Amino acid sequence: MSQPEGSARLSAKTRHFTVSWAGETVGPQVTRLGLPLTVVLILHADAIQMGYLAALELAQYLLLFLPVGLCLIAGASAT
């Protein structure tokens, strides 16, 4: 028994969603593990350099999200 045309379209959409969701879920985890491993194994980084790398990973929140949040708060209180 063949599937109706609508259900084939739905399964294709579901497949695309599943692939997209898996890529967004697994991708950052691979980077979170792969970047430090690459730095240690390829570049032979020591403990201090690994600490700098960890600090730079967290610096993005201070350098980007904190100023944007302050601008949004200032804009909200001005209205």
HELIX and SHEET records of a PDB file:
HELIX    1   1 GLU A    5  LEU A   41  1                                  37    
HELIX    2   2 ALA A   47  GLN A   60  1                                  14    
HELIX    3   3 TYR A   61  PHE A   65  3                                   5    
HELIX    4   4 LEU A   66  ALA A   78  1                                  13    
END                                                                             
